[in-house]
């Protein structure tokens, strides 16, 4: 029962925070500088999540060819640069990691 209560409260708190920001942005004029700055938040957060997993898979810097995550990440970067399609990039990166883990 406690786990359901925690999940419900967590969901309500998350919804409340997101709804309040959406509601406030709809009622106030956001300065252009702030809009430009907010444009870079998603790539910065995604980079902060992904880069440590690519470069520090075991808690130490690993730039070798034995680092499957880094190799799959490089494949994903190449696909992103060529295709400019997020879904294709994610799928190819996941497939590359899967194949590298199976064969190497």
C-alpha positions in Angstrom: 0.0 0.0 0.0 2.9 2.4 0.8 4.4 2.0 -2.7 1.1 3.0 -4.3 0.9 6.1 -2.1 4.4 7.1 -2.9 3.7 6.7 -6.7 0.5 8.6 -6.5 2.1 11.5 -4.5 5.1 11.6 -6.8 2.8 11.7 -9.8 0.7 14.5 -8.3 3.8 16.6 -7.4 5.3 16.1 -10.8 2.0 17.1 -12.5 1.6 20.1 -10.2 5.1 21.4 -11.0 4.7 21.0 -14.8 1.1 22.3 -14.9 2.1 25.4 -12.8 4.9 26.3 -15.2 2.7 25.8 -18.3 -0.1 27.9 -16.6 2.4 30.7 -15.7 4.0 30.8 -19.1 0.6 31.1 -20.7 -0.2 34.2 -18.5 3.1 36.0 -18.6 5.2 37.3 -21.4 8.6 35.5 -21.3 11.5 37.6 -22.4 13.2 36.7 -25.6 16.5 36.0 -23.8 14.8 33.5 -21.5 13.2 31.8 -24.5 16.5 31.4 -26.2 18.1 30.1 -23.0 15.3 27.6 -22.4 15.8 26.3 -26.0 19.2 24.8 -24.9 18.0 23.1 -21.7 16.8 19.7 -23.2 20.2 19.1 -25.1 22.1 20.1 -22.0 20.1 17.7 -19.7 20.3 14.9 -22.3 24.1 15.4 -22.5 24.5 15.3 -18.8 22.7 12.0 -18.6 24.3 10.3 -21.6 28.0 11.4 -21.6 28.9 9.8 -18.3 27.5 6.5 -19.5 29.5 6.7 -22.7 32.8 7.8 -21.3 32.7 6.3 -17.7 30.9 3.0 -18.1 32.6 1.4 -15.1 33.3 4.6 -13.1 36.6 5.2 -14.8 37.4 7.0 -18.1 37.4 4.4 -20.9 38.2 5.6 -24.4 39.3 2.2 -25.8 37.7 0.1 -28.5 36.5 -2.3 -25.8 34.0 0.4 -24.7 30.8 -0.8 -26.5 28.8 2.1 -25.3 31.2 4.7 -26.7 31.3 2.9 -30.0 27.5 2.7 -30.2 27.4 6.4 -29.3 29.7 7.3 -32.1 27.6 5.3 -34.5 24.5 7.2 -33.2 26.3 10.5 -33.7 27.1 9.7 -37.3 23.5 8.6 -37.9 22.2 11.8 -36.3 24.5 13.9 -38.4 23.5 12.2 -41.6 19.8 11.6 -41.1 18.8 14.5 -38.7 16.1 12.2 -37.4 15.9 11.6 -33.7 13.9 8.3 -33.8 16.3 6.8 -36.4 19.3 7.9 -34.3 17.9 6.2 -31.2 17.0 3.0 -33.0 20.3 2.7 -34.8 22.2 3.5 -31.6 20.4 0.9 -29.6 20.8 -1.7 -32.4 24.6 -0.9 -32.6 24.9 -1.3 -28.8 23.0 -4.6 -28.9 25.1 -6.0 -31.8 28.4 -4.8 -30.2 27.4 -6.5 -26.9 26.6 -9.8 -28.7 29.6 -10.0 -31.0 32.3 -8.3 -28.9 
